[in-house]
C-alpha cells in the first residue's frame, strides 16, 4: 500500500501524532501492569491464608473480592 501524501507539514504532523499515541499506549500499559502485579501479589498472599472458622472465611472472601476490583 502506498502512502498518500498531503504535504510535508501534514505528513510530519501525522507522524508526530502517531508516535505520541504509541508512547501514550506504552505508558498506560506499564502503569496498568504495575497495578496488576501489585494486586496479584496481594491476592496470592490472601489465597495462602487458611480460615479457621466461618467468620474468618467470610472476612477472607471479602478481602479477596476487594483486591480483585
Residue, then its C-alpha position, 0 to 999 in steps of 0.5 A: x500500500x502506498x502512502x498518500x501524501x498531503x504535504x510535508x507539514x501534514x505528513x510530519x504532523x501525522x507522524x508526530x501524532x502517531x508516535x505520541x499515541x504509541x508512547x501514550x499506549x506504552x505508558x498506560x500499559x506499564x502503569x496498568x501492569x504495575x497495578x496488576x502485579x501489585x494486586x496479584x501479589x496481594x491476592x496470592x498472599x490472601x489465597x495462602x491464608x487458611x480460615x479457621x472458622x466461618x467468620x474468618x472465611x467470610x472476612x477472607x472472601x471479602x478481602x479477596x473480592x476487594x483486591x480483585x476490583 
